[in-house]
Amino acid sequence: MPHWRSVFVNFCIDPLTKLGRKSAFKGMERLAELLAHENGVLPRRDHHNIRHLLDSARRKGLLAAPLPGIYTAPDPDWHTRMRAAAAFRPGCVITGAAAALALWWPEVPITFVSATVPYEVHGTYARYQWQRRRVPADLIDDSHGLRLASPAVSVLDLLPTLGATVIDEALRRRAVTLAALWAALRAEPRRPGNRLRGALLTDSRDEPWSEAERVAHRLLRQAGLVGWRTNHRIVIDGVGYFADIAFTAERVIIEIDGFTHHGTRQAFADDRWRYSRFAAHGWRVLPFAASSLDDDPEAFVALVRRAVGQ
């Protein structure tokens, strides 16, 4: 048997010795096979013939029940928890951070699986949040064996808690477009919090890829500076490079370097090469630390204005 299954079976046998070692081995081997066959989730209602074994294994801590009547291996990961939700309430739509985790943002901060159904779900369950809501059919992604809210919907779901950062992350990863976000917002016009969502989308009209870029865009707009493009692709010797902000007519590039994304030796070296290539092909590069935009925004605007002659 595969190594992981052997470990699982051996781990489970001792607490079930009342069944006899041979019977316990066969029982737990069958559970291991079932978990593998059913992608880590065993609904009790689908396995009446072994329900006593399932219940016994759960009491002894050999199986977990993240939701009533839904069994998994102990300490299930988030993907298993999503599948458990789908087994618990067939037809539910996974939303919020869980949908983002599954579709486009593996590092998303997540503390619970959120899911929607068109009816009330009574009771509270640890690490789950159930909501009565109908997600429009064209905004549901039927993949991974689950019904997942589209990237645009998951971004809007997360805005009240994570703020504009989630828009920046989704745009930078090319998970959504700003047009798709506006369309998703209009598809659910009566959702609480839509005024905030609309304000954040408006503030994202120049499609920032980070909070620092968002601040730079605000400063440039407030100063009345025009003619700039964001995340502008420049092809040099057949290779495409993205400039944070580019005044294309004046051939001036503004780069915003935050420590989080540029705090390694390799990132630092890569940026120097990129700036040098820009300069060698006739672009002037103005590099700014992200913190400088908050520390001295007037100086930032004055230097850019001088460089572009506006």
Stockholm file with secondary structure:
# STOCKHOLM 1.0

chainA/1-310         MPHWRSVFVNFCIDPLTKLGRKSAFKGMERLAELLAHENGVLPRRDHHNIRHLLDSARRKGLLAAPLPGIYTAPDPDWHTRMRAAAAFRPGCVITGAAAALALWWPEVPITFVSATVPYEVHGTYARYQWQRRRVPADLIDDSHGLRLASPAVSVLDLLPTLGATVIDEALRRRAVTLAALWAALRAEPRRPGNRLRGALLTDSRDEPWSEAERVAHRLLRQAGLVGWRTNHRIVIDGVGYFADIAFTAERVIIEIDGFTHHGTRQAFADDRWRYSRFAAHGWRVLPFAASSLDDDPEAFVALVRRAVGQ
#=GR chainA/1-310 SS CCHHHHHHHHHHHGGGGGGCHHHHHHHHHHHHHHHHHTTTCEEGGGCGGGHHHHHHHHHTTSSEEEETTEEESSSCCHHHHHHHHHHHSTTCEEEHHHHHHHHTCTTCCCSSEEEEESSCCCSCCTTEEEEECCCCGGGEEEETTEEEECHHHHHHHHHHHHTTHHHHHHHHTTSCCHHHHHHHHHHSTTCTTHHHHHHHHHHTTTCCSSHHHHHHHHHHHHTTCCSEEEEEEEEETTEEEEEEEEETTTTEEEEEECHHHHCSHHHHHHHHHHHHHHHHTTCEEEEEEHHHHHHCHHHHHHHHHHHHTC
#=GC SS_cons         CCHHHHHHHHHHHGGGGGGCHHHHHHHHHHHHHHHHHTTTCEEGGGCGGGHHHHHHHHHTTSSEEEETTEEESSSCCHHHHHHHHHHHSTTCEEEHHHHHHHHTCTTCCCSSEEEEESSCCCSCCTTEEEEECCCCGGGEEEETTEEEECHHHHHHHHHHHHTTHHHHHHHHTTSCCHHHHHHHHHHSTTCTTHHHHHHHHHHTTTCCSSHHHHHHHHHHHHTTCCSEEEEEEEEETTEEEEEEEEETTTTEEEEEECHHHHCSHHHHHHHHHHHHHHHHTTCEEEEEEHHHHHHCHHHHHHHHHHHHTC
//
